[in-house]
């Protein structure tokens, strides 16, 4: 079943578009004609369109191979295009739609329709073309059905001399009762129709404007299209790159807006979850992180941004989409779980909020494939360290601990190829956290100035052309002027991490102080600049950076007796952590 759904990604013709027609994901081959509800042809005794029904309609259950051939040889090869307008009302979990359409260049004489199919037939559909009703129960059907969900294809034989056909379709879609199936289809890569219809004509090109009407306290969240309020319009075009099929219906909400630096923010919440203190904290977090990320990247990619605090979000996502999360970014929209109230979520999910907002840069403004996740996690670390410096060290140390436990079972490059081959913890801590620690190590190695220049170049170049890991590495090499293949090889193509110990330690007293010498040995044989902090008897400390290539000798003059050595005091890199003592001096490897 899965291979066919991947194939459908290419051949299903209707999917997402843009709000209010400001942008589009595809361009029709010609200017759409004016849509009318009745034919403009001359009155004749013979109807302008006749549907040729077979004596006994054929019902074909498609196998994978049959369906593939059907899509290649029939459904995807139509010559006609469709344009039109849908007005749709949502009430009681049901979409009631009226689609006024026009089909152009109709020369094939066979009209194909694709309709969502579940066990309880979720759609009632009535179509009239050029004033002639279409009886779908009398035409041939081709059915792909598996695990309670699929598609029903209708092949309608049409007799007409017209090449432009106008018509009206009226439908009811029981969305709420079938949202699990609709989401299941989207997760398998089946994208057709609109978010509000789940049926469509086959067509070469399309431009469909959907105007929505639903309760004022209800919103829909669409993947990449943002938040839809009643009265808004959504434009769908094809052919296009499938949009992901994410639709989330959220009733009984209130919202409040504010503006910062030309960006309009709207915060959505249930009335019982609101407080002025909570809203104030959310406002501070949003403006803080937007300013930080725009400074890091040199880009402020949005003019509007919406944040939802959704009660039981984790449960809702799992029920509807079979994946669970307490936060997600849907393109200018972040949804966060709200278990108590918005203030509680703002406190406890601050780092999560920072991660999801980072995806507005790494994932929506610029695309890096699976590198989106380590980049967003790196930005999250940068933000949380500034936002909550008291809790930050323990938070970072805990994530390093889990990275050491789960993130070194498989090389980063292997997880990068297909994260879904591995367990959740393996893929998450390898991809998100080990990757982020590697970027932190890269920053330390290149220095703030060169890293900042390369980081900004990354988003500049990858905005117009999606980047893979090779492009990611190449940009840092080009900007820094250094060959960095060795760095990425040792970090990304190995399950090892640095494993530092301290040996041969001596403390010699001098007239003006103390001379400390010791050897840092790395059992994993990495080549890295290693930050070292030496604490003195009076509480002061001295910082040094030592390049370690397997081993390195450290010698430092100190004004007071040394009492502790900390390797990697700020958790720059992920490495084997340990505590021990050498010659009476405590050693910690963070």
Secondary structure, 3 states (H helix, E strand, C coil): CHHHHHHHHHHCCCCCEEECCCCCCCCCCCCCCCCCCCCCCCCCCCCCCEECCCCCCCEEECCHHHHHHHHHHCHHHCCCEEEEEEEEEEECCEEEEEEEEEEECCCCCEEEEEEEEECCCCEEEEEEECCEEECHHHCEEEEEEECCEEEEEEEEEEECCCCCEEEEEEEEEEHHHHHHHHHHHHHCCCCCCCCCCCEEECCCCEEEEEEEECCCCCEEEECCCEEECCCCEEEEEECCCCCCCCEEEECCCEEEEEEECCEEEEEEECHHHCCHHHHHHHHHHHHHHHHHHHHHHCCCCCCEEEEEEECCHHHHHHHHHCCCCCEEECCCEEEEECCCCHHHHHHHCHHHHHHHHHCCCECCCECCCCHHHHHHHHHHHHHHHHHCHHHHHHHHHHHHHHHHHHCCCCCHHHHHHCHHHCCHHHHHHHHHHHHHHHHHHHHHHHCHHHHHHHHHHHHHHHHHCCCCHHHHHHHHHHHHCCCCHHHHHHHHCCCCCECEEEEEEEEEEECCEEEEEEEEEECCCCEEEEEEEEEECCCCEEEEEEEEECEEEEEEEECCCEEEEEECCCCCCCECCEEEEECCEEEEEC
